[in-house]
Amino acid sequence: MVLLKEARTESDADLVDQCQAGDTTAFDELVRRYKDRVYNVVYRFLGNHEDALDVAQEVFVRAYRGINQYAGQAQVYTWLYAIAANLARNRLRDQGRKGRSLGVSLETLEEEAPGMARSAATEETPRVLAQREELNRALEDCLEALPEIYRLPFVLRVFEGLRYEEISASVDCPEGTVKSRLNQARKRLGECLKLRGMI
């Protein structure tokens, strides 16, 4: 019989203190708390499962190596997103140099952002399913075409629900710039969808 380990109840700050004192099980708990969120944001940015797994794993390797330099000015998940954002940007640059396609897959969009890709009709007819598939493809193409400076803040805000100040810390730019980039992302996505006759 396998016994499941109970989740620890300490705050993130307490876990970081314990990590800095050499308690590796405290870091295991931080990984448990944030691995899915880090993977999801990287996946939405890179659009590739294998790349997202590699980058998410590297985020925690970097975090573990740098835990003693973590001073607590940002929340732990904001710090992790900052690492994830840098690594994802590096991966995109590497892919661009190698000529690989860059994209954001929307295959799970409906589960992760209910209503965003839904047709107004509620009946699951073949026509409705075809329309939904067409909208998903259009959204995927439009997000893929969005420059990375707009894409990452958009993903962090829309899919991860981060506040402006958290996005600011994650992408290392002022809050005003984050808001401006989000507005630009929405505008560009709207224009792209309009050109495709989707709105």
N, CA and C of each residue as an Amber inpcrd file, in Angstrom:
protein
   597
   0.8420000  -1.1850000   0.0000000   0.0000000   0.0000000   0.0000000
   0.8850000   1.2460000   0.0000000   0.5930000   2.1710000  -0.9220000
   1.3760000   3.4060000  -1.0300000   0.6750000   4.4970000  -0.2400000
   1.4210000   5.1390000   0.6330000   0.8610000   6.2450000   1.4100000
   1.1860000   7.5570000   0.7050000   0.1680000   8.3690000   0.5160000
   0.3820000   9.6710000  -0.0910000   0.8810000  10.6470000   0.9590000
   1.8940000  11.4100000   0.5830000   2.4210000  12.4140000   1.4980000
   1.4540000  13.5750000   1.5980000   1.1850000  14.0020000   2.7980000
   0.3080000  15.1690000   2.9730000   1.0470000  16.4320000   2.5820000
   0.2940000  17.3600000   2.0010000   0.8790000  18.6480000   1.6290000
   1.2590000  19.4090000   2.8930000   2.3680000  20.0950000   2.8070000
   2.8060000  20.8960000   3.9470000   1.9910000  22.1770000   4.0000000
   1.8870000  22.7270000   5.1910000   1.0290000  23.9010000   5.3700000
   1.8030000  25.2000000   5.5960000   3.1110000  25.1280000   5.6100000
   3.8920000  26.3520000   5.8310000   3.6760000  27.3400000   4.6830000
   3.8890000  28.6070000   4.9840000   3.8140000  29.6230000   3.9370000
   5.0040000  29.4500000   2.9930000   4.8900000  30.0610000   1.8090000
   6.0070000  30.0200000   0.8650000   7.2710000  30.6110000   1.4920000
   7.1070000  31.7200000   2.2110000   8.2690000  32.3800000   2.8360000
   8.9460000  31.4430000   3.8350000   8.1450000  30.7140000   4.6250000
   8.7200000  29.7550000   5.5710000   9.4580000  28.6400000   4.8400000
   8.8770000  28.1750000   3.7440000   9.5280000  27.1170000   2.9620000
  10.8520000  27.5970000   2.3840000  10.8790000  28.8370000   1.9070000
  12.1290000  29.3910000   1.3740000  13.1770000  29.4610000   2.4800000
  12.7770000  29.9390000   3.6590000  13.7160000  29.9870000   4.7930000
  14.2830000  28.6060000   5.0810000  13.4030000  27.5980000   5.0600000
  13.8500000  26.2280000   5.3250000  14.7770000  25.7160000   4.2240000
  14.4630000  26.0750000   2.9720000  15.3450000  25.7060000   1.8560000
  16.7190000  26.3270000   2.0460000  16.7310000  27.5980000   2.4070000
  18.0030000  28.2970000   2.5800000  18.8010000  27.7370000   3.7520000
  18.0950000  27.0710000   4.6750000  18.7680000  26.4170000   5.8010000
  19.1720000  24.9840000   5.4620000  18.8920000  24.5510000   4.2090000
  19.3420000  23.2340000   3.7770000  18.2820000  22.1420000   3.7440000
  17.0270000  22.4760000   3.9820000  15.9530000  21.4840000   3.9840000
  15.4500000  21.2820000   2.5500000  15.9140000  20.2030000   1.8880000
  15.5210000  19.9690000   0.4960000  14.0530000  19.5520000   0.3740000
  13.4700000  19.0060000   1.4200000  12.0520000  18.6310000   1.3410000
  11.1690000  19.8770000   1.2640000  11.6480000  20.9870000   1.7930000
  10.8970000  22.2410000   1.6860000  10.8540000  22.6910000   0.2290000
  11.9660000  22.5100000  -0.4960000  11.9640000  22.8610000  -1.9140000
  11.0450000  21.9250000  -2.6920000  11.0200000  20.6520000  -2.3140000
  10.0920000  19.7040000  -2.9550000   8.6550000  20.2030000  -2.8460000
   8.3090000  20.7980000  -1.7000000   6.9600000  21.3190000  -1.5100000
   6.7000000  22.5170000  -2.4200000   7.6950000  23.3900000  -2.5920000
   7.5350000  24.5180000  -3.5130000   7.3150000  24.0210000  -4.9440000
   8.0620000  22.9870000  -5.3240000   7.8820000  22.4010000  -6.6490000
   6.4670000  21.8480000  -6.7690000   6.0060000  21.1220000  -5.7560000
   4.6590000  20.5500000  -5.7810000   3.6030000  21.6480000  -5.9490000
   3.7940000  22.7620000  -5.2520000   2.8190000  23.8470000  -5.3050000
   2.7610000  24.5430000  -6.6600000   3.8860000  24.6680000  -7.3200000
   3.9540000  25.5370000  -8.4940000   4.2970000  24.8500000  -9.8170000
   4.5690000  23.5550000  -9.8070000   5.0090000  22.8980000 -11.0490000
   3.9600000  22.9850000 -12.1570000   2.6890000  22.7830000 -11.8100000
   1.6550000  22.8190000 -12.8440000   1.4810000  24.2250000 -13.4050000
   1.4920000  25.2220000 -12.5360000   1.3200000  26.6030000 -13.0020000
   2.4920000  27.0360000 -13.8740000   3.7130000  26.6750000 -13.4710000
   4.8910000  27.0400000 -14.2640000   4.8360000  26.3350000 -15.6180000
   4.5230000  25.0400000 -15.6110000   4.4240000  24.3080000 -16.8730000
   3.3700000  24.9530000 -17.7870000   2.1990000  25.2590000 -17.2310000
   1.1070000  25.8090000 -18.0400000   1.4850000  27.1200000 -18.7060000
   2.1320000  28.0060000 -17.9640000   2.4810000  29.3010000 -18.5610000
   3.5530000  29.1210000 -19.6330000   4.5050000  28.2370000 -19.3990000
   5.5490000  27.9960000 -20.3960000   4.9450000  27.3330000 -21.6380000
   4.0370000  26.3860000 -21.4220000   3.3950000  25.7000000 -22.5450000
   2.5900000  26.6750000 -23.3980000   1.8560000  27.5560000 -22.7550000
   1.0570000  28.5230000 -23.5050000   1.9460000  29.4830000 -24.2910000
   3.1340000  29.7110000 -23.7840000   4.0470000  30.6150000 -24.4620000
   4.7760000  29.9170000 -25.6080000   5.2000000  28.6590000 -25.3910000
   5.9850000  27.9380000 -26.3910000   5.1320000  27.0830000 -27.3220000
   3.9980000  26.5890000 -26.8030000   3.0970000  25.7890000 -27.6330000
   3.5870000  24.3970000 -27.9570000   4.5340000  23.8900000 -27.1820000
   5.0850000  22.5650000 -27.4460000   5.2860000  21.8470000 -26.1210000
   4.6990000  20.6690000 -25.9940000   4.7290000  19.9210000 -24.7330000
   6.1590000  19.5960000 -24.2820000   6.9760000  19.0680000 -25.1990000
   8.3430000  18.6720000 -24.8200000   9.1790000  19.8740000 -24.4110000
   9.0920000  20.9590000 -25.1930000   9.8350000  22.1720000 -24.8470000
   9.3720000  22.7230000 -23.5090000   8.0560000  22.6990000 -23.2900000
   7.5070000  23.2250000 -22.0260000   7.9850000  22.3970000 -20.8460000
   8.0270000  21.0740000 -21.0030000   8.5320000  20.2170000 -19.9240000
   9.9980000  20.5250000 -19.6220000  10.7990000  20.6510000 -20.6820000
  12.2300000  20.9620000 -20.5060000  12.4130000  22.2930000 -19.7880000
  11.6980000  23.3230000 -20.2570000  11.8560000  24.6530000 -19.6780000
  11.3420000  24.6780000 -18.2430000  10.1950000  24.0500000 -17.9810000
   9.6490000  24.0300000 -16.6170000  10.6130000  23.3430000 -15.6650000
  11.2160000  22.2510000 -16.1110000  12.1970000  21.5660000 -15.2720000
  13.3950000  22.4690000 -15.0030000  13.8490000  23.1650000 -16.0390000
  14.9880000  24.0740000 -15.8890000  14.6590000  25.2290000 -14.9460000
  13.3910000  25.6880000 -14.9430000  12.9740000  26.7510000 -14.0190000
  13.2760000  26.3220000 -12.5900000  12.9040000  25.0970000 -12.2370000
  13.1020000  24.6440000 -10.8640000  14.5650000  24.3290000 -10.5560000
  15.3150000  23.9050000 -11.5610000  16.7610000  23.7210000 -11.3640000
  17.3980000  25.0710000 -11.0460000  17.0470000  26.0920000 -11.8520000
  17.5970000  27.4390000 -11.6120000  17.1500000  27.9840000 -10.2520000
  15.8850000  27.7480000  -9.9290000  15.3690000  28.2300000  -8.6440000
  16.1060000  27.5630000  -7.4890000  16.3350000  26.2700000  -7.6010000
  17.0380000  25.5400000  -6.5390000  18.4580000  26.0770000  -6.3720000
  19.1270000  26.2690000  -7.4990000  20.5050000  26.7850000  -7.4440000
  20.5570000  28.2130000  -6.9010000  19.4850000  28.9930000  -7.1620000
  19.4890000  30.3940000  -6.7570000  18.7060000  30.6930000  -5.4940000
  18.2630000  29.6600000  -4.7970000  17.3880000  29.8800000  -3.6300000
  18.0660000  30.7390000  -2.5630000  19.3660000  30.6340000  -2.4330000
  20.0600000  31.4280000  -1.4040000  20.1470000  32.9010000  -1.7710000
  19.9720000  33.2200000  -3.0700000  19.9730000  34.6200000  -3.4880000
  18.5670000  35.2260000  -3.4490000  17.5510000  34.3810000  -3.2740000
  16.1780000  34.8860000  -3.2120000  16.0170000  35.6890000  -1.9300000
  15.6980000  36.9880000  -2.0950000  15.6390000  37.8860000  -0.9330000
  14.2210000  38.1490000  -0.4590000  13.2250000  37.6330000  -1.1580000
  11.8520000  37.7930000  -0.7120000  11.1910000  39.0950000  -1.1110000
  11.8070000  39.8570000  -2.0370000  11.1620000  41.1110000  -2.4580000
   9.9120000  40.8350000  -3.2910000   9.9140000  39.7340000  -4.0280000
   8.7340000  39.3250000  -4.8080000   8.1950000  38.0390000  -4.1970000
   6.9230000  37.7540000  -4.4660000   6.3710000  36.4900000  -4.0040000
   7.0560000  35.3510000  -4.7490000   7.0380000  34.1650000  -4.1690000
   7.7430000  33.0330000  -4.7600000   7.2490000  32.7550000  -6.1790000
   5.9280000  32.7290000  -6.3950000   5.4600000  32.4000000  -7.7400000
   5.8140000  33.4810000  -8.7390000   5.9030000  34.7460000  -8.3140000
   6.3320000  35.8130000  -9.2130000   7.7920000  35.6140000  -9.5980000
   8.5930000  35.2290000  -8.6190000  10.0130000  34.9350000  -8.8610000
  10.1420000  33.7680000  -9.8470000   9.3460000  32.7230000  -9.6550000
   9.3930000  31.5700000 -10.5560000   8.9540000  31.9590000 -11.9670000
   7.9080000  32.7970000 -12.0810000   7.4590000  33.2420000 -13.3970000
   8.5270000  34.0790000 -14.0830000   9.2640000  34.8720000 -13.3170000
  10.3440000  35.6700000 -13.9100000  11.4030000  34.7460000 -14.5090000
  11.7460000  33.6940000 -13.7750000  12.7110000  32.7110000 -14.2960000
  12.1240000  32.0480000 -15.5390000  10.8400000  31.6570000 -15.4600000
  10.1710000  30.9950000 -16.5840000  10.1320000  31.8990000 -17.8100000
   9.8360000  33.1800000 -17.5980000   9.7590000  34.1250000 -18.7180000
  11.1130000  34.2440000 -19.4160000  12.1740000  34.3580000 -18.6330000
  13.5120000  34.4650000 -19.2260000  13.8880000  33.2140000 -19.9970000
  13.6160000  32.0460000 -19.4100000  13.9620000  30.7980000 -20.0820000
  13.1090000  30.5830000 -21.3310000  11.8320000  30.9510000 -21.2600000
  10.9510000  30.8070000 -22.4330000  11.4160000  31.7300000 -23.5620000
  11.7930000  32.9580000 -23.2170000  12.3120000  33.8790000 -24.2410000
  13.5870000  33.3150000 -24.8750000  14.4680000  32.7660000 -24.0380000
  15.6930000  32.1600000 -24.5690000  15.3720000  31.0030000 -25.5090000
  14.4030000  30.1740000 -25.1160000  14.0280000  29.0370000 -25.9550000
  13.4600000  29.5300000 -27.2880000  12.6340000  30.5800000 -27.2450000
  12.0790000  31.1270000 -28.4850000  13.1790000  31.6580000 -29.3950000
  14.1520000  32.3460000 -28.8050000  15.2670000  32.8550000 -29.6070000
  16.0330000  31.7040000 -30.2430000  16.2910000  30.6470000 -29.4520000
  17.0010000  29.4790000 -29.9870000  16.2040000  28.8250000 -31.1110000
  14.8930000  28.7000000 -30.9170000  14.0490000  28.0970000 -31.9430000
  14.0440000  28.9470000 -33.2040000  14.0070000  30.2680000 -33.0110000
  14.0180000  31.1750000 -34.1590000  15.2960000  31.0370000 -34.9580000
  16.4210000  30.9020000 -34.2610000  17.6960000  30.7330000 -34.9500000
  17.7490000  29.4090000 -35.6980000  17.0710000  28.3900000 -35.1380000
  17.0820000  27.0760000 -35.7840000  15.9590000  26.9360000 -36.8020000
  15.1220000  27.9840000 -36.9410000  14.0520000  27.9570000 -37.9180000
  12.8430000  27.1460000 -37.5000000  12.7360000  26.8310000 -36.2080000
  11.5670000  26.0690000 -35.7510000  10.3840000  27.0020000 -35.6320000
   9.1980000  26.4280000 -35.7750000   8.0010000  27.2660000 -35.6800000
   7.7330000  27.6200000 -34.2380000   7.2780000  28.8370000 -34.0340000
   6.9310000  29.3090000 -32.7080000   5.4280000  29.3990000 -32.6500000
   4.8360000  28.9240000 -31.5820000   3.3970000  29.0140000 -31.5390000
   2.8330000  28.7370000 -30.1810000   1.5860000  29.0750000 -30.0290000
   0.8690000  28.8120000 -28.7990000  -0.2880000  27.9050000 -29.1590000
  -0.2760000  26.6920000 -28.6610000  -1.3580000  25.7750000 -28.9580000
  -2.5780000  26.1390000 -28.1330000  -3.7270000  26.0510000 -28.7620000
  -4.9710000  26.3660000 -28.0630000  -5.8470000  25.1310000 -27.9330000
  -5.2360000  23.9440000 -27.9990000  -6.0500000  22.7280000 -27.9770000
  -6.8060000  22.5610000 -26.6740000  -6.3140000  23.1670000 -25.5860000
  -7.0320000  23.0570000 -24.3170000  -7.6190000  24.3900000 -23.8910000
  -7.7900000  25.2930000 -24.8450000  -8.2660000  26.6400000 -24.5270000
  -9.6020000  26.6230000 -23.8060000 -10.5260000  25.8010000 -24.2470000
 -11.8550000  25.8100000 -23.6490000 -11.8210000  25.3650000 -22.1980000
 -10.9400000  24.4200000 -21.8690000 -10.8410000  23.9770000 -20.4780000
 -10.2110000  25.0550000 -19.6090000  -9.2300000  25.7760000 -20.1790000
  -8.4570000  26.7070000 -19.3760000  -9.0480000  28.1050000 -19.3570000
  -9.7850000  28.4820000 -20.3820000 -10.4070000  29.8040000 -20.4310000
 -11.8290000  29.6310000 -20.9470000 -12.7160000  29.1060000 -20.1020000
 -14.0700000  28.7860000 -20.5450000 -14.7360000  29.9760000 -21.2170000
 -15.4120000  29.6750000 -22.3180000 -16.1690000  30.7030000 -23.0110000
 -15.3790000  31.4380000 -24.0720000 -14.0620000  31.4420000 -23.9830000
 -13.2830000  32.2350000 -24.9240000 -13.3930000  31.6950000 -26.3450000
 -13.4580000  30.3880000 -26.4820000 -13.5130000  29.8160000 -27.8250000
 -14.8440000  29.1350000 -28.0920000 -15.8400000  29.4650000 -27.3180000
 -17.1420000  28.8150000 -27.4850000 -17.9880000  29.5710000 -28.5020000
 -18.7500000  28.8070000 -29.2370000 -19.7220000  29.4040000 -30.1360000
 -20.9000000  29.8910000 -29.3040000 -21.6380000  30.8600000 -29.8190000
 -22.8070000  31.3520000 -29.1010000 -23.8680000  30.2630000 -29.0040000
 -23.8760000  29.3740000 -29.9720000 -24.8420000  28.2810000 -29.9360000
 -24.4270000  27.2660000 -28.8890000 -25.4080000  26.6320000 -28.2770000
 -25.0960000  25.6670000 -27.2260000 -25.1950000  24.2350000 -27.7180000
 -25.8460000  24.0190000 -28.8470000 -26.0290000  22.6780000 -29.3600000
 -24.7560000  22.2210000 -30.0760000 -24.3220000  21.0120000 -29.7970000
 -23.0840000  20.4840000 -30.3690000 -23.3380000  19.8620000 -31.7330000
 -23.7760000  20.6590000 -32.6840000 -23.9990000  20.1500000 -34.0350000
 -22.6680000  20.1370000 -34.7800000 -22.5760000  19.3770000 -35.8770000
 -21.3390000  19.3940000 -36.6660000 -20.9530000  20.8000000 -37.1140000
 -21.9510000  21.6290000 -37.4580000 -21.6670000  23.0080000 -37.8750000
 -21.0300000  23.8080000 -36.7470000 -21.6060000  23.6770000 -35.5340000
 -21.0750000  24.4000000 -34.3700000 -19.6590000  23.9260000 -34.0620000
 -19.4400000  22.6150000 -34.1280000 -18.1000000  22.0800000 -33.8660000
 -17.0970000  22.5850000 -34.8990000 -17.5110000  22.6600000 -36.1470000
 -16.6290000  23.1670000 -37.2030000 -16.3050000  24.6440000 -36.9780000
 -17.3160000  25.4220000 -36.5610000 -17.0880000  26.8450000 -36.2870000
 -16.1200000  27.0150000 -35.1220000 -16.2990000  26.2120000 -34.0940000
 -15.4140000  26.2990000 -32.9340000 -13.9810000  25.9490000 -33.3200000
 -13.8220000  24.9040000 -34.1390000 -12.4880000  24.5080000 -34.5920000
 -11.8530000  25.6290000 -35.4210000 -12.6450000  26.2690000 -36.2720000
 -12.1440000  27.3770000 -37.0920000 -11.7060000  28.5520000 -36.2080000
 -12.4980000  28.8560000 -35.1790000 -12.1390000  29.9380000 -34.2560000
 -10.8660000  29.5910000 -33.4840000 -10.7460000  28.3500000 -33.0420000
  -9.5330000  27.9280000 -32.3340000  -8.3000000  28.0850000 -33.2090000
  -8.4230000  27.6710000 -34.4830000  -7.2790000  27.8110000 -35.4020000
  -6.9300000  29.2810000 -35.6000000  -7.9520000  30.1200000 -35.7390000
  -7.7060000  31.5540000 -35.9380000  -7.0370000  32.1550000 -34.7020000
  -7.5230000  31.8060000 -33.5140000  -6.9120000  32.3100000 -32.2840000
  -5.4590000  31.8510000 -32.1610000  -5.2260000  30.5780000 -32.4800000
  -3.8640000  30.0480000 -32.4170000  -2.9420000  30.8080000 -33.3540000
  -3.4010000  31.0270000 -34.5830000  -2.5850000  31.7640000 -35.5580000
  -2.3300000  33.1970000 -35.0960000  -3.3680000  33.8430000 -34.5570000
  -3.2170000  35.2320000 -34.1170000  -2.2740000  35.3410000 -32.9200000
  -2.3750000  34.3980000 -31.9790000  -1.4490000  34.4180000 -30.8460000
  -0.0250000  34.1210000 -31.2970000   0.1160000  33.2290000 -32.2640000
   1.4460000  32.9050000 -32.7830000   2.0800000  34.1210000 -33.4430000
   1.2510000  34.9330000 -34.0970000   1.7580000  36.1190000 -34.7890000
   2.0660000  37.2740000 -33.8340000   1.5800000  37.1890000 -32.6050000
   1.7870000  38.2590000 -31.6310000   3.2560000  38.2860000 -31.2010000
   3.9260000  39.4300000 -31.2930000   5.3230000  39.4980000 -30.8370000
   5.4380000  39.0980000 -29.3640000   6.5680000  38.5000000 -29.0020000
   6.7240000  37.9490000 -27.6530000   6.5620000  38.9970000 -26.5530000
   6.8950000  40.2710000 -26.8140000   6.7500000  41.2790000 -25.7550000
   5.2940000  41.5080000 -25.3900000   4.3790000  41.1740000 -26.3150000
   2.9530000  41.2670000 -26.0240000   2.3730000  39.9230000 -25.5860000
   2.9190000  38.8460000 -26.1530000   2.3700000  37.5190000 -25.8820000
   2.5330000  37.1050000 -24.4220000   3.7300000  37.2810000 -23.8480000
   3.9580000  36.8110000 -22.4760000   3.0860000  37.5460000 -21.4590000
   3.0240000  38.8860000 -21.4740000   2.1090000  39.5440000 -20.5320000
   0.6560000  39.1080000 -20.7320000   0.2540000  38.9020000 -21.9970000
  -1.1170000  38.4720000 -22.2790000  -1.3860000  37.0950000 -21.6730000
  -0.4590000  36.1670000 -21.8700000  -0.6070000  34.8120000 -21.3180000
  -0.6600000  34.8640000 -19.7940000   0.2360000  35.6500000 -19.1850000
   0.2650000  35.7280000 -17.7190000  -1.0150000  36.3410000 -17.1640000
  -1.5670000  37.3190000 -17.8660000  -2.7860000  37.9810000 -17.3850000
  -4.0350000  37.1390000 -17.6520000  -4.2060000  36.7020000 -18.8940000
  -5.4390000  36.0300000 -19.2940000  -5.5010000  34.5910000 -18.7930000
  -4.4140000  33.8490000 -18.9330000  -4.4450000  32.4370000 -18.5820000
  -4.0360000  32.1690000 -17.1390000  -3.1210000  32.9770000 -16.6120000
  -2.6620000  32.7550000 -15.2370000  -3.3290000  33.6760000 -14.2290000
  -3.9760000  34.7320000 -14.7000000  -4.6950000  35.6310000 -13.8090000
  -3.7950000  36.4690000 -12.9100000  -2.5530000  36.7130000 -13.3380000
  -1.6460000  37.5170000 -12.5230000  -2.0780000  38.9790000 -12.5270000
  -1.8020000  39.6670000 -11.4200000  -2.0650000  41.1010000 -11.3280000
  -0.9520000  41.8430000 -12.0690000  -1.2280000  43.1150000 -12.3780000
  -0.2570000  43.8970000 -13.1420000   1.1090000  43.9420000 -12.4690000
   1.1040000  44.1360000 -11.1450000   2.4030000  44.2300000 -10.4560000
   3.1630000  42.9080000 -10.4920000   2.4340000  41.7870000 -10.5140000
   3.0880000  40.4800000 -10.5940000   3.6630000  40.2520000 -11.9910000
   2.9180000  40.6770000 -12.9990000   3.4330000  40.5620000 -14.3660000
   4.6510000  41.4550000 -14.5280000   4.5660000  42.6510000 -13.9590000
   5.6810000  43.5950000 -14.0110000   6.9570000  42.9680000 -13.4580000
   6.8350000  42.3140000 -12.3060000   8.0020000  41.6630000 -11.6990000
   8.4690000  40.4810000 -12.5480000   7.5390000  39.7540000 -13.1490000
   7.8920000  38.5750000 -13.9390000   8.6120000  38.9200000 -15.2350000
   8.1870000  40.0020000 -15.8810000   8.7940000  40.3440000 -17.1730000
   9.7990000  41.4860000 -17.0540000   9.9930000  41.9660000 -15.8250000
  10.9990000  42.9820000 -15.5290000  10.7910000  44.2660000 -16.3390000
   9.5710000  44.8110000 -16.2160000   9.3010000  46.1250000 -16.8120000
   8.2420000  46.8160000 -15.9590000   8.1270000  48.1390000 -16.0500000
   7.1800000  48.8740000 -15.2060000   5.7300000  48.4760000 -15.4750000
   4.8870000  48.6670000 -14.4560000   3.4610000  48.3340000 -14.5700000
   2.8050000  49.0560000 -15.7310000   3.1480000  50.3140000 -15.9240000
   2.5700000  51.0670000 -17.0340000   2.8790000  50.4200000 -18.3710000
   4.0850000  49.9070000 -18.5060000   4.4830000  49.2230000 -19.7440000
   3.6950000  47.9390000 -19.9070000   3.4890000  47.2140000 -18.7960000
   2.6880000  45.9840000 -18.8410000   1.2880000  46.2940000 -19.3530000
   0.6480000  47.3350000 -18.7840000  -0.7060000  47.6990000 -19.2030000
  -0.7330000  48.0820000 -20.6800000   0.2700000  48.8230000 -21.1060000
   0.3550000  49.2360000 -22.5040000   0.5060000  48.0180000 -23.4150000
   1.3620000  47.0710000 -23.0090000   1.5660000  45.8680000 -23.8230000
   0.3180000  44.9970000 -23.8600000  -0.4060000  44.9340000 -22.7620000
  -1.6540000  44.1650000 -22.7430000  -2.6860000  44.8020000 -23.6690000
  -2.7960000  46.1230000 -23.6250000  -3.7220000  46.8120000 -24.5310000
  -3.3430000  46.5630000 -25.9820000  -2.0530000  46.6330000 -26.2580000
  -1.5720000  46.3980000 -27.6120000  -1.8510000  44.9530000 -28.0380000
  -1.6630000  43.9980000 -27.1160000  -1.9330000  42.5920000 -27.4240000
  -3.4040000  42.3950000 -27.7700000  -4.2870000  42.9650000 -26.9530000
  -5.7250000  42.8350000 -27.2100000  -6.1080000  43.4690000 -28.5530000
  -5.5440000  44.6490000 -28.8040000  -5.8350000  45.3520000 -30.0560000
  -5.3770000  44.5210000 -31.2540000  -4.1520000  44.0000000 -31.1870000
  -3.6160000  43.2240000 -32.3020000  -4.3830000  41.9260000 -32.5040000
  -4.7450000  41.2710000 -31.4020000  -5.5280000  40.0380000 -31.5210000
  -6.8930000  40.3420000 -32.1390000  -7.5200000  41.4320000 -31.6960000
  -8.8140000  41.8210000 -32.2580000  -8.7270000  42.1100000 -33.7480000
  -7.6690000  42.8520000 -34.1370000  -7.4860000  43.1700000 -35.5590000
  -7.2520000  41.9100000 -36.3720000  -6.4540000  41.0170000 -35.8240000
  -6.1470000  39.7590000 -36.5100000  -7.4170000  38.9280000 -36.7040000
  -8.2100000  38.8140000 -35.6540000  -9.4580000  38.0390000 -35.7380000
 -10.4450000  38.6940000 -36.6950000 -10.4590000  40.0250000 -36.7010000
 -11.3630000  40.7510000 -37.6180000 -10.9640000  40.5060000 -39.0670000
  -9.6640000  40.5430000 -39.3440000  -9.1790000  40.2720000 -40.6980000
  -9.5720000  38.8790000 -41.1670000  -9.6580000  37.9600000 -40.2220000
 -10.0240000  36.5780000 -40.5570000 -11.5390000  36.3760000 -40.5560000
 -12.2730000  37.4530000 -40.3090000 -13.7220000  37.3750000 -40.3260000
 -14.3140000  36.6300000 -39.1370000 -13.5590000  36.5810000 -38.0200000
 -14.0280000  35.8250000 -36.8590000 -14.8110000  36.7030000 -35.8930000
 -14.6640000  38.0260000 -36.0000000 -15.4350000  38.9270000 -35.1390000
 -15.9570000  40.0940000 -35.9700000
